[in-house]
């Protein structure tokens, strides 16, 4: 099967699996928010955000480096994955313990601080699983990860039901998270070792070699976290747990939505990396079509959210969480920018420009910290949401112009005009129909898709090419571009 056909089928399988996983996850979130309320969910969000912050720091750029290195011709897959996996286990445990100890200095309740120490296990499992993702992406079987994630969500849902049945508090819900993440990790570990039979290796010399390559990405991850996670953390310091909960619910919806472009970009990245300096026309075609797809997806997502934000919040979190719908309407524009930023963030790695991208993440971190500190104390979750849009825009634009300059190709956004034209009947339906909101949403999406076909905005020729094109294998003399 050709590489492009595998990407196509993987995207379809993953999308179906991801939708199922998201539905199960939303049910679990709905039960959790209704049981804990905005204050309790705010405390839960604080633990997740705080420990998640340190869990991502522990990545040190290892995930992307591992993906890139095992995708190179003649790569020693077992050595790479054994070294990366061993290094990841050590770093994540040390960093999460340090994070929990640091949490003792914050003005949080005793229950939140206790939950953070339990959360060490939950986020250690998440980080260890992330170290394996490059294997599934290289062999274009990422659908296996999505299947495992679906099982994880089922465990989460079952655990949530039990926690509610036994009247558990915040700590009980964190233990549920530990169990769900642990199951996901074990499944992915077994599946990954069938593809590359690696083992946990302690090789200090090789770890130094990996870190020399990954440190720019690791530094970028830290800067990325400052602008992506600092909003919730600063909100938890300056405002009440209830306000954190009101912000945390729409932010959880944001995190679910941005998982789809990350999944797609992760599949495209190895192909872009292979062709960028060897078959430039193919690189341009793949990147442009990927951008077109992302842009066409953004328009209906933003439109549906703007019109049905209150209904979405009520569906996920119940009738409480006042103002969460307005926060969601602001954050959906951040989602749109994140979709674009995710694609070009992966393209940065594909073209070997991760060191240069550090300046972009630094700019985002500086702008983010400044805006969060200025806006959150006064405007609470509205200030956090508005600042998030601006920060994501800064990082996306930097990544776009950087990758375009390095690859000598500036992708166009012209497909937006057809997308907006196709969206007119959708908007009209939402404006004038008076049906159940879910029925209206689906009808509008059908109208949008139909208009895209009529306007020939959907790249049918490209889809046919996906069914027949055979991608050339990488050559031994493939040119590598450093940063």
Order of alpha helices (4+ residues) and beta strands (2+ residues): alpha-alpha-alpha-alpha-alpha-alpha-alpha-alpha-alpha-alpha-alpha-alpha-alpha-alpha-alpha
